[in-house]
Amino acid sequence: MKRSFFFIAVVLFCFLMFGVSSCGGSGESGEIVIGIVMPTHSDESWIRHTEFIIENCIKLGYTNFIEQWAEDVVSVQVDQIENLITRGVDILVIAAVDGSALTDVLRRAADQGIKIIAYDRLIMNTPNVDYYVTFDNFKVGVAEAEYIEEKLDLRNQNGPFYIELFGGSSDDNNSYFFYDGAMSILQPYIDSGKLIVRSGQFGIERVGIQGWDGAIAQARMDNLLVAFYADGTTLDAVLSPYDGLSIGIISSLKNTGYGTAARPLPIVTGQDAEVASVISIINGEQAQTVWKDFRLPGAITADMIDAIIRGTTVPVNDTSTYHNGVKIVPTFLSDVQSIDISNYMELFTSGFYDRNEAPWDAIIR
């Protein structure tokens, strides 16, 4: 009985101190130890990313993981990586809080022979990132903009239609790919006058939302509506690159009278097919989201880890696009899919979500 209590106490201590999925993971057992470093535990997307990475690694026989969650604090993430280096991990999978803040700590990791896989967000300004796993982020922006193009029938209508632009966090390299992808579709309509950005605000430096914070997005939408639409001009579309921002934007719009039969909500895009946004789509509020099936990069990450450990060819499908300021990082891109009210059930038929689990069991009959 005492031995059982002692074992439980040790496991609990490991969990509380280190966030360990497999206790005793400092390399002394001879097992491969995989460090998984994520930005925040408060975002459902990152939790699911981590679950799928671990699930796929386990299928390949790897069972020793150490998870770290920085809660979007750069210095905390740096300290966590330092700790994992000290503990002797073999491979680090890192979704950076700030992709440009890890140069020094990754040099120390490389000196210890630790391989680095950048996950979802490219790690910048360092030669010490070996591979990159992500979605085709340019296509994410294209999918959002094409949805606006289709629903406003921009190819056939003269307009003008009013649109405002939102971007991601300036310290996330993906934000620029999302924005550039969207503008590759929207810019010709802006140039021709079919689309009007009444605020005149363009570029990540002006439209980006630091930290991908939905509350900041809501406040910015509040300000735009007061400054540029108080005369009753109807906003027809809002380019939002991420669901967490979209929910804040929609809250602002509803607070100022949108979302009624007399004044419908504008087209609001999004990304990640998060639960709140899928429910919003079902309820007729958010118009669209870009589905990134996290199972795909989870499987690729596991395959990369296995190839690195075995010394075989690491799977990549892009060796020209992702330059981090020092080198082109070999990358594997997964594809994306646009989701709206017409096809959201694919999230369930594919097994990405289980319609029999909460909250879906109360929504989908």
KEVOMAR-191250 format. One line per 4 residues: number of its first residue (from 0); their letters; for each residue x, y, z of N, C-alpha, C. Coordinates in steps of 0.02 Angstrom, whole numbers, plus 50000, padded with zeros to 5 digits. Atoms other than C-alpha are relative to their C-alpha. Last residue first. Layout:
# KEVOMAR-191250
NUM) A) X Y Z X Y Z X Y Z ~ ...
***
This chain:
# KEVOMAR-191250
364) RIIA) 50048 50055 49991 48516 50798 48262 50003 49952 49941 ~ 50010 50036 50063 48664 50916 48270 49957 49939 50014 ~ 50008 49953 50056 48661 51045 48410 49981 49964 49936 ~ 50058 49958 49986 48643 50951 48576 49984 50046 49941
360) DWPA) 50058 50043 49990 48755 50806 48524 49936 50041 50014 ~ 50033 50015 50063 48879 50932 48454 49936 49960 50010 ~ 50068 49973 49999 48926 51008 48621 49957 49979 49941 ~ 50015 49929 49987 48963 50878 48680 50052 50044 49965
356) ENRD) 49970 49971 49940 48997 50711 48596 49977 50072 50008 ~ 50033 50029 49942 48887 50613 48475 50028 50027 50066 ~ 50065 49969 49991 48936 50724 48328 49961 49973 50061 ~ 50049 50054 49988 49116 50669 48347 49933 50032 50016
352) YFGS) 50041 49992 49940 49235 50796 48269 49951 49942 50005 ~ 49963 49946 49967 49376 50762 48147 49965 50020 50065 ~ 49976 50020 49934 49293 50596 48107 50040 50053 50036 ~ 49928 50016 50004 49279 50633 47921 50028 49974 50066
348) TFLE) 49994 50062 50038 49089 50623 47929 50072 49978 49993 ~ 50024 50057 49960 49094 50750 48069 50006 49935 49962 ~ 49960 50001 49939 49198 50892 47994 49982 49939 50043 ~ 49939 50037 50016 49118 50849 47827 50046 49996 50061
344) MYNS) 50007 50069 49976 48953 50906 47905 50061 49957 49984 ~ 49968 50009 49934 49014 51085 47880 49994 49929 50027 ~ 49960 50062 49996 48976 51073 47693 50031 49987 50069 ~ 50016 50051 50050 48842 51199 47646 50037 49934 50010
340) IDIS) 50062 50034 49982 48849 51305 47804 49984 49942 49953 ~ 50055 49954 49983 49031 51348 47772 49938 49959 50015 ~ 50060 50028 49968 49199 51259 47762 49949 50056 50011 ~ 50048 49949 49979 49348 51296 47648 49936 49966 50025
336) QVDS) 50066 50003 50031 49478 51158 47642 49955 50054 50028 ~ 50054 49972 49959 49665 51153 47676 49934 49997 49961 ~ 50050 49959 50033 49816 51057 47610 49944 50021 50047 ~ 50064 50035 50007 49967 50998 47707 49948 50047 49971
332) LFTP) 50062 49962 49999 50140 51069 47676 49940 49953 49994 ~ 50056 50040 50025 50301 50977 47721 49936 50041 50010 ~ 50068 49993 49972 50451 51090 47732 49954 49947 49972 ~ 50040 50053 50033 50639 51093 47707 49933 49991 50036
328) VIKV) 50012 50057 49956 50696 51260 47783 49958 49948 49963 ~ 50064 50030 50018 50771 51384 47662 49992 49937 50041 ~ 49999 50055 50048 50912 51472 47752 49929 49981 49981 ~ 49932 50028 50001 50959 51622 47860 50005 49946 49946
324) GNHY) 49953 49945 49991 50809 51737 47852 50072 49978 50000 ~ 50009 49972 49932 50685 51597 47881 50048 50058 50015 ~ 49934 49974 49981 50662 51552 47698 49992 50036 50066 ~ 49997 49975 49931 50506 51447 47672 50071 50017 50020
320) TSTD) 50043 49945 49980 50467 51429 47487 50019 50033 50066 ~ 49983 49936 50031 50600 51324 47399 49964 50060 50031 ~ 49931 49983 49983 50613 51149 47470 50020 50068 49970 ~ 49985 49931 50021 50430 51101 47477 50071 50017 50023
316) NVPV) 50028 49989 50068 50365 50921 47485 50009 50072 49976 ~ 50012 49929 50012 50461 50850 47634 49970 50006 49930 ~ 50049 49978 50049 50470 50673 47707 49992 50076 49997 ~ 50053 49963 49965 50634 50637 47796 49950 50026 49949
312) TTGR) 50019 49937 50032 50738 50506 47706 49941 50032 50035 ~ 50027 50008 50067 50805 50375 47826 49979 50068 49973 ~ 49951 49979 50050 50922 50394 47975 49976 49989 49929 ~ 49977 50059 50038 50811 50290 48090 50054 50018 49948
308) IIAD) 49972 50050 49954 50790 50429 48219 50031 49942 49962 ~ 49940 49972 49969 50767 50565 48089 50034 49948 50044 ~ 49947 50000 50051 50646 50456 47988 50065 50028 50028 ~ 49978 50070 50012 50542 50418 48143 50056 49998 49950
304) IMDA) 49963 50023 49940 50534 50601 48193 50028 49931 49988 ~ 49936 49965 50000 50483 50651 48016 50044 49977 50058 ~ 49958 50032 50052 50348 50517 48013 50068 50033 49996 ~ 49979 50066 49975 50280 50579 48180 50045 49965 49949
300) TIAG) 49950 49988 49948 50277 50757 48115 50027 49935 50027 ~ 49937 49982 50034 50189 50699 47956 50055 50011 50051 ~ 49972 50060 50029 50053 50612 48058 50067 50013 49967 ~ 49982 50045 49944 50020 50764 48166 50033 49937 49974
296) PLRF) 49932 49984 49977 50030 50874 48011 50021 49958 50060 ~ 49951 50006 50054 49882 50777 47938 50070 50020 50022 ~ 49975 50069 50002 49780 50749 48098 50055 49993 49947 ~ 49939 50007 49960 49768 50937 48120 50028 49930 50000
292) DKWV) 50007 50065 49966 49642 50947 47977 50065 49984 50037 ~ 49933 50030 50002 49654 51132 47935 49996 49936 50041 ~ 49986 50060 49961 49478 51188 47897 50070 49976 49987 ~ 49956 50044 50037 49463 51365 47833 50019 49942 50046
288) TQAQ) 49936 50012 49967 49312 51451 47907 50042 49956 49954 ~ 49953 50049 50027 49159 51531 47829 50059 49991 50047 ~ 50017 50027 50066 49005 51638 47858 50043 49940 49981 ~ 49939 50003 50039 49010 51675 48044 49985 49965 49934
284) EGNI) 49963 49939 49984 48831 51710 48098 50066 50001 49961 ~ 50009 49949 50051 48704 51585 48029 50036 50065 50014 ~ 50051 49951 49978 48685 51477 48184 49992 50059 49952 ~ 50064 50035 49997 48777 51331 48102 49944 50048 50017
280) ISIV) 50019 50013 50070 48919 51450 48058 49932 49966 49998 ~ 50020 49936 50028 48926 51512 48239 49978 49993 49927 ~ 50066 49986 49973 48930 51332 48300 49973 50066 49972 ~ 50044 50047 50035 49077 51301 48183 49928 50009 50025
276) SAVE) 50014 49974 50066 49155 51460 48252 49957 49953 49958 ~ 50043 49941 49995 49140 51410 48434 49982 50027 49931 ~ 50068 50018 49980 49208 51235 48398 49954 50061 50000 ~ 50007 50008 49928 49360 51292 48302 49927 49992 50019
272) ADQG) 50060 50039 49985 49360 51262 48114 49994 49986 50075 ~ 49987 50053 49951 49541 51323 48104 49939 49958 50018 ~ 49953 50055 50010 49521 51483 48003 50004 49957 50062 ~ 49963 50024 49942 49399 51626 47981 50045 49942 49981
268) TVIP) 49962 50062 50011 49291 51727 47863 50035 49979 50064 ~ 49941 50002 49956 49157 51856 47902 50033 49932 49991 ~ 49962 50062 50007 49029 51899 47767 50062 50005 50044 ~ 49959 50006 50060 48932 52046 47835 50031 49930 49996
264) LPRA) 49929 49996 49990 48797 52019 47965 50037 49999 49934 ~ 49964 50063 49991 48620 52051 47910 50074 50013 50013 ~ 49930 49986 50012 48537 52221 47936 50042 49937 50014 ~ 49993 49936 50035 48349 52215 47925 50072 50016 49983
260) ATGY) 50028 50008 50067 48339 52031 47967 50008 50063 49959 ~ 50072 50000 50000 48457 52062 48113 49975 49990 49928 ~ 50024 50065 49979 48640 52020 48137 49925 49996 50007 ~ 49999 50052 50052 48713 52194 48132 49973 49935 50029
256) GTNK) 50062 50008 50038 48654 52323 48257 50000 49951 49943 ~ 50017 49938 50035 48812 52394 48335 49942 49991 49952 ~ 50011 49946 49951 48835 52260 48468 49980 50066 49967 ~ 50066 50010 49971 48810 52127 48334 49984 50056 50050
252) LSSI) 50051 49986 50051 48959 52194 48236 49929 49994 50029 ~ 50001 49928 50012 49071 52198 48389 49944 50019 49952 ~ 50029 49969 49939 49025 52020 48437 49995 50076 49992 ~ 50073 50008 50004 49057 51967 48256 49966 50029 50062
248) IGIS) 50025 49954 50052 49233 52039 48262 49924 49996 49996 ~ 49997 49933 49973 49270 51949 48426 49972 50052 49951 ~ 50051 49997 49947 49211 51783 48355 49998 50069 50032 ~ 50066 49994 50031 49311 51812 48196 49945 50006 50053
244) LGDY) 50012 49929 50016 49472 51845 48292 49929 50009 49974 ~ 49999 49964 49937 49471 51673 48373 49991 50074 49992 ~ 50065 50005 49965 49417 51599 48207 49999 50040 50065 ~ 50001 50052 49947 49573 51658 48115 49935 50004 50040
240) PSLV) 49959 50058 50015 49618 51758 47958 49993 49942 50049 ~ 49970 50019 49936 49473 51882 47963 50040 49936 49989 ~ 49949 50053 50006 49427 51970 47802 50031 49988 50069 ~ 49942 49991 49958 49270 52067 47843 50047 49941 49988
236) ADLT) 49956 50057 49987 49132 52086 47715 50056 50021 50047 ~ 50021 50061 50035 48983 52194 47667 50042 49939 50016 ~ 49939 50040 50010 48996 52339 47789 49979 49933 49970 ~ 50001 50071 49981 48842 52446 47766 50067 49967 49984
232) TGDA) 49972 50042 50053 48862 52635 47765 50005 49928 50024 ~ 50049 50049 50023 48751 52705 47903 50023 49958 49941 ~ 50049 49966 50043 48848 52866 47935 49948 49952 49971 ~ 50052 49970 49958 48935 52784 48083 49947 50035 49958
228) YFAV) 50066 50026 50022 49032 52674 47961 49943 50029 50041 ~ 50009 50001 50072 49209 52747 47961 49930 49978 49976 ~ 49962 49950 50039 49260 52801 48135 49979 50003 49927 ~ 50014 49932 49978 49129 52713 48241 50032 50051 49954
224) LLND) 50071 49986 50011 49132 52550 48144 49982 50072 50020 ~ 50013 49991 50072 49321 52550 48132 49928 50019 49987 ~ 49972 49935 50022 49341 52580 48319 49986 50013 49926 ~ 50039 49946 49969 49224 52438 48368 50023 50068 49973
220) MRAQ) 50062 49997 50039 49312 52323 48244 49955 50055 50027 ~ 49984 49967 50064 49478 52367 48328 49938 50005 49956 ~ 49990 49929 49988 49405 52328 48499 50016 50037 49935 ~ 50065 49971 49986 49338 52160 48440 50006 50076 50010
216) AIAG) 50036 49997 50064 49506 52115 48363 49932 50033 50009 ~ 49970 49944 50038 49593 52161 48526 49966 50007 49933 ~ 50023 49939 49968 49472 52048 48621 50028 50062 49965 ~ 50067 49984 50022 49504 51908 48498 49972 50064 50030
212) DWGQ) 50045 49989 49944 49691 51909 48530 49931 50023 49976 ~ 50061 50032 50024 49797 51834 48391 49944 50007 50051 ~ 50016 50057 49958 49947 51888 48495 49937 49963 49979 ~ 49944 50029 49962 49951 52055 48408 49975 49944 50046
208) IGVR) 50023 50003 49931 49808 52084 48287 50052 49963 50041 ~ 49984 50059 49961 49873 52138 48116 49976 50005 50073 ~ 50061 50040 49990 49782 52273 48019 50012 49938 50043 ~ 50058 49960 49983 49912 52412 48024 49938 49958 50017
204) EIGF) 49981 49951 49950 50081 52323 48027 49940 50041 50023 ~ 50001 50030 49933 50003 52174 47939 50016 50052 50054 ~ 49936 50025 49976 49969 52280 47785 49995 49975 50072 ~ 49974 50059 50035 49821 52390 47738 50065 49978 50034
200) QGSR) 49947 50035 49962 49712 52521 47824 50018 49934 49965 ~ 49935 49989 50033 49618 52642 47711 50057 49963 50033 ~ 49950 49977 49951 49475 52641 47835 50066 50018 49968 ~ 50014 49931 49982 49347 52634 47694 50051 50028 50050
196) VILK) 49979 50004 49929 49422 52479 47618 49995 50071 50027 ~ 49975 49940 49969 49322 52484 47456 50017 49986 50073 ~ 49994 50006 49928 49296 52334 47344 50030 50065 50028 ~ 50057 50044 49982 49232 52357 47166 49999 49988 50076
192) GSDI) 50053 49964 49965 49350 52506 47152 49939 49959 50016 ~ 50052 49981 50048 49462 52430 47018 49944 50040 50032 ~ 49972 49954 50049 49615 52429 47132 49947 50025 49951 ~ 49989 49936 49965 49515 52351 47273 50026 50052 49951
188) YPQL) 50067 49971 49990 49450 52216 47156 50005 50066 50037 ~ 50026 49974 50064 49627 52181 47095 49932 50032 50006 ~ 49970 49938 50022 49688 52174 47276 49975 50025 49932 ~ 50039 49939 49986 49563 52045 47336 50028 50063 49969
184) ISMA) 50067 50002 50028 49631 51884 47260 49965 50067 50005 ~ 49990 50021 50071 49819 51903 47287 49933 49995 49964 ~ 49994 49940 50041 49769 52000 47444 50014 49983 49926 ~ 50065 49966 50007 49705 51842 47527 50005 50058 49952
180) GDYF) 50045 50044 50038 49865 51744 47494 49933 50034 49988 ~ 49980 49997 50070 49973 51890 47549 49955 49957 49957 ~ 50018 49934 50028 49876 51906 47712 50017 50004 49926 ~ 50073 49994 50002 49884 51721 47756 49979 50064 49964
176) FYSN) 50024 50045 50052 50068 51712 47707 49924 50003 49994 ~ 49983 49968 50063 50109 51866 47810 49977 49956 49941 ~ 50046 49944 50012 50019 51800 47963 50011 50031 49932 ~ 50058 50023 50038 50114 51635 47950 49953 50058 49982
172) NDDS) 49985 49997 50071 50273 51723 48005 49941 49979 49956 ~ 50013 50067 50027 50200 51750 48178 50008 50004 49924 ~ 49943 50043 49982 50275 51902 48265 49991 49928 49978 ~ 49940 49982 50040 50158 52020 48170 50060 49957 50018
168) SGGF) 49949 49969 49958 50004 51933 48242 50064 50011 49960 ~ 49976 50035 49940 49869 51896 48115 50054 50039 50036 ~ 49943 50044 50009 49779 52010 47995 50019 49967 50065 ~ 49966 50017 49938 49611 52097 47981 50057 49952 49985
164) LEIY) 49950 50053 49999 49543 52185 47828 50028 49991 50070 ~ 49943 49983 49957 49385 52288 47809 50043 49938 50009 ~ 49965 50054 49966 49265 52274 47663 50052 50030 50047 ~ 49955 49976 49948 49136 52386 47579 50028 49942 50040
160) FPGN) 50012 50035 49938 49059 52334 47414 50053 50024 50050 ~ 49945 50022 49956 49053 52449 47263 49975 49963 50062 ~ 49985 49971 49936 48989 52358 47173 49979 50073 50003 ~ 49960 49939 50006 48994 52315 46989 50020 50030 50068
156) QNRL) 50032 49941 49973 48938 52135 47005 50047 50061 49995 ~ 50057 49978 50041 48996 51995 46891 49968 50065 50023 ~ 49983 50005 50071 49169 51943 46950 49945 50029 49955 ~ 49959 49943 50023 49134 52009 47123 50017 49997 49926
152) DLKE) 50003 50006 50073 48992 51889 47156 50040 50056 49966 ~ 50017 49933 50025 48987 51950 47336 49993 50002 49924 ~ 50063 49981 49968 48979 51769 47395 49978 50071 49981 ~ 50058 50038 50023 49109 51709 47270 49934 50028 50028
148) EIYE) 50009 49988 50072 49240 51844 47298 49936 49966 49974 ~ 50028 49932 50005 49217 51833 47487 49985 50016 49926 ~ 50067 50005 49973 49245 51645 47478 49965 50068 49996 ~ 50043 50028 50052 49393 51671 47363 49929 49992 50024
144) AEAV) 50016 49946 50048 49468 51786 47494 49956 49974 49944 ~ 50042 49950 49968 49460 51655 47632 49977 50054 49950 ~ 50066 50030 49988 49524 51516 47520 49953 50050 50032 ~ 50035 50005 50064 49668 51624 47456 49929 49974 50011
140) GVKF) 50022 49933 50018 49719 51667 47634 49961 50001 49935 ~ 50049 49981 49949 49726 51483 47681 49971 50068 49983 ~ 50065 50025 50023 49812 51445 47515 49945 50015 50051 ~ 50021 49955 50053 49959 51555 47568 49930 49980 49976
136) NDFT) 50029 49940 49970 49966 51455 47728 49980 50053 49949 ~ 49985 49952 50052 49991 51287 47644 49966 50066 50020 ~ 50048 50002 50054 49985 51193 47808 50023 50050 49946 ~ 50052 49950 49997 50136 51167 47919 49947 49985 49947
132) VYYD) 50064 50033 50015 50283 51056 47962 49945 50052 50006 ~ 50059 49960 49985 50457 51132 47956 49939 49962 49977 ~ 50059 50012 50043 50623 51042 47960 49942 50043 50025 ~ 49986 50051 50050 50800 51063 48027 49943 49989 49951
128) VNPT) 50066 50030 50006 50797 51225 48125 50005 49952 49940 ~ 50011 50060 49960 50968 51277 48184 49927 49980 50005 ~ 49986 50058 50042 51017 51396 48046 49980 49935 50034 ~ 49954 50050 49971 50927 51534 48141 50014 49945 49949
124) NMIL) 49934 49972 49985 50837 51695 48096 50047 49951 50036 ~ 49963 49954 50042 50658 51631 48102 50071 50012 50026 ~ 49952 49969 49954 50564 51482 48170 50050 50039 49958 ~ 49930 50004 50018 50418 51448 48052 50043 50035 50052
120) RDYA) 49969 49934 50007 50251 51427 48138 50074 49993 49985 ~ 50051 49951 50018 50149 51267 48111 50028 50070 49989 ~ 50068 50024 50011 50282 51159 48193 49952 50058 49992 ~ 50046 49943 49989 50467 51193 48179 49931 49977 49981
116) IIKI) 50054 49996 50048 50559 51027 48193 49957 50060 50019 ~ 50054 49953 49989 50727 51038 48282 49950 49996 49942 ~ 50031 49979 50063 50856 50900 48298 49937 50041 50015 ~ 50072 50006 49999 50957 50892 48459 49971 50027 49934
112) GQDA) 50021 50050 50049 51143 50862 48435 49924 49990 49997 ~ 50011 50064 49966 51191 50950 48596 49976 49946 49952 ~ 49935 50021 49972 51268 51096 48501 49994 49934 50036 ~ 49962 50029 50055 51104 51104 48403 50068 49976 50024
108) ARRL) 50030 50065 50015 51008 51133 48565 50039 49964 49946 ~ 49980 50046 49946 51128 51270 48618 49971 49931 49988 ~ 49929 50013 50011 51105 51356 48449 50026 49951 50053 ~ 49996 50054 50049 50918 51335 48474 50072 49985 49981
104) VDTL) 50015 50063 49967 50928 51435 48635 50003 49942 49951 ~ 49947 50020 49953 51018 51579 48551 49986 49931 50030 ~ 49935 50012 50033 50904 51595 48398 50052 49973 50048 ~ 49972 50063 49977 50738 51572 48487 50070 49986 49974
100) ASGD) 49971 49992 49933 50660 51745 48482 50038 49939 50025 ~ 49935 49968 50006 50619 51764 48297 50038 50004 50065 ~ 49953 50038 50041 50476 51640 48289 50069 50030 49993 ~ 49970 49949 50043 50386 51720 48434 50055 49966 49960
96) VAAI) 50038 49940 49982 50269 51602 48526 50022 50058 49956 ~ 49971 49943 49965 50351 51461 48430 49948 50052 50019 ~ 50043 49949 50028 50272 51295 48389 50015 50064 50038 ~ 50012 49934 49970 50420 51183 48429 49951 50041 49958
92) VLID) 50052 49976 50045 50448 50996 48404 49975 50066 50031 ~ 50046 49948 49977 50613 50957 48489 49951 50018 49945 ~ 50030 49959 50053 50705 50794 48460 49954 50051 50033 ~ 49968 50017 50064 50823 50690 48567 49976 50045 49943
88) VGRT) 50046 50023 50052 50780 50762 48737 50039 49987 49935 ~ 49974 50047 50049 50923 50769 48860 49951 49974 49950 ~ 50027 50066 49986 50850 50846 49016 50015 49948 49946 ~ 49967 50027 49941 50962 50997 49001 49978 49929 50014
84) ILNE) 49931 50014 50021 50899 51029 48824 50037 49967 50058 ~ 50002 50061 50039 50720 51013 48888 50069 49980 49974 ~ 50011 50057 49955 50753 51141 49024 50000 49934 49962 ~ 49938 50009 49962 50827 51265 48900 49994 49938 50045
80) IQDV) 49955 50034 50047 50673 51239 48790 50067 49987 50034 ~ 50023 50069 50008 50562 51280 48939 50045 49961 49953 ~ 49980 50037 49940 50663 51435 48981 49980 49926 49994 ~ 49927 50007 50003 50643 51499 48802 50025 49959 50060
76) QVSV) 49985 50051 50049 50456 51464 48810 50076 49989 49993 ~ 50017 50065 49972 50440 51559 48973 50017 49945 49950 ~ 49947 50018 49953 50534 51707 48901 49987 49932 50032 ~ 49938 50018 50036 50416 51714 48751 50053 49975 50049
72) VDEA) 49948 49958 49972 50254 51711 48852 50067 49977 49972 ~ 49986 49943 50043 50108 51643 48750 50050 50050 50030 ~ 50054 49951 49990 50049 51524 48886 50017 50067 49968 ~ 49971 49936 49979 50218 51435 48872 49948 50053 50017
68) WQEI) 50048 49950 50023 50154 51256 48867 50021 50068 50028 ~ 49990 49935 49967 50281 51115 48879 49952 50050 49969 ~ 50037 49943 50026 50250 50932 48842 50016 50062 50040 ~ 50003 49947 49950 50380 50797 48877 49966 50060 49967
64) FNTY) 50012 49931 50021 50355 50637 48779 50004 50047 50060 ~ 49971 49957 49949 50416 50457 48794 49997 50073 49977 ~ 50045 49992 49943 50305 50334 48703 50023 50051 50052 ~ 49969 49951 49955 50376 50312 48529 49951 50017 50056
60) GLKI) 49961 50031 49947 50323 50150 48443 50034 50047 50048 ~ 49935 50019 50027 50263 50214 48274 50047 49973 50055 ~ 50010 50051 50051 50081 50216 48328 50066 49974 49972 ~ 50013 50062 49965 50136 50311 48483 49990 49942 49951
56) CNEI) 49934 50025 49977 50209 50446 48372 49992 49933 50036 ~ 49966 50030 50057 50040 50463 48285 50070 49975 50018 ~ 50037 50059 50023 49944 50488 48447 50037 49966 49943 ~ 49986 50055 49953 50076 50607 48514 49968 49936 49977
52) IFET) 49929 50016 50005 50068 50721 48362 50016 49939 50043 ~ 49989 50038 50061 49878 50709 48359 50073 49983 49989 ~ 50030 50067 49994 49859 50759 48541 50015 49958 49938 ~ 49956 50041 49957 49980 50903 48520 49974 49929 50006
48) HRIW) 49937 50012 50035 49885 50978 48373 50044 49951 50040 ~ 50014 50053 50048 49722 50954 48469 50062 49984 49958 ~ 50011 50062 49963 49787 51054 48617 49989 49942 49952 ~ 49934 50025 49980 49856 51187 48501 49993 49935 50040
44) SEDS) 49963 50024 50058 49686 51208 48418 50067 49970 50019 ~ 50017 50070 50014 49591 51217 48584 50039 49972 49940 ~ 50027 50001 50068 49683 51375 48634 49988 49928 49980 ~ 50067 49970 49997 49711 51398 48821 49966 50003 49932
40) HTPM) 50048 50053 49985 49857 51276 48828 49929 50027 50000 ~ 50047 49990 49945 49972 51401 48747 49951 49942 50005 ~ 50007 49931 49976 50124 51417 48634 49954 50006 50061 ~ 50058 49967 50031 50175 51233 48617 49989 50070 50030
36) VIGI) 50003 49934 49970 50340 51143 48649 49947 50040 49963 ~ 50051 49965 50039 50341 50956 48619 49986 50066 50034 ~ 50026 49941 49968 50500 50870 48678 49951 50036 49954 ~ 50024 49948 50046 50526 50694 48614 49972 50058 50041
32) VIEG) 50041 49952 49964 50631 50571 48715 49983 50058 49953 ~ 50002 49936 50035 50697 50416 48628 49952 50046 50038 ~ 50056 49987 50045 50722 50279 48755 50007 50067 49967 ~ 49983 50020 50067 50894 50240 48826 49943 50009 49951
28) SEGS) 50025 50067 50012 50830 50244 49005 50020 49973 49932 ~ 49956 50050 49969 50942 50392 49047 49977 49929 49988 ~ 49953 50031 50046 50856 50502 48918 50041 49945 50032 ~ 49941 49957 50009 50772 50623 49035 50054 49966 49959
24) GGCS) 49978 49990 50069 50597 50550 49022 50058 50046 49993 ~ 49934 50029 50004 50566 50479 49196 50032 50010 49932 ~ 49955 49979 49946 50380 50511 49185 50067 49964 49994 ~ 49971 50063 49978 50293 50490 49017 50054 50016 50051
20) SVGF) 50046 50052 50020 50171 50627 48970 50027 49932 50020 ~ 49971 50057 50034 50270 50752 49072 49945 49950 49981 ~ 50049 50012 50052 50202 50925 49113 50018 49939 49960 ~ 49971 49999 50067 50364 50960 49207 49949 49990 49943
16) MLFC) 49938 49963 50010 50331 51002 49388 50018 50009 49927 ~ 50006 49930 49978 50149 50955 49408 50062 50041 49984 ~ 50050 49965 50040 50159 50797 49303 49997 50074 50018 ~ 49974 49990 50068 50322 50739 49380 49951 50040 49957
12) FLVV) 49947 49950 49996 50257 50767 49557 50027 50015 49930 ~ 50033 49935 49993 50096 50672 49517 50052 50056 50002 ~ 50031 49983 50064 50197 50525 49451 49967 50069 50003 ~ 49946 49984 50047 50306 50525 49608 49971 50021 49933
8) AIFF) 49972 49935 49982 50155 50535 49724 50054 50021 49952 ~ 50048 49949 50021 50068 50392 49633 50027 50070 50014 ~ 49998 49997 50073 50223 50284 49653 49954 50055 49974 ~ 49938 49966 50020 50237 50326 49839 50004 50008 49924
4) FSRK) 50008 49929 49986 50055 50282 49869 50061 50039 49978 ~ 50047 49973 50048 50076 50116 49781 49991 50075 50010 ~ 49964 49995 50064 50233 50078 49883 49954 50030 49947 ~ 49955 49942 49996 50142 50120 50045 50036 50010 49934
0) M) 50042 49940 50000 50000 50000 50000 50044 50063 50000
***
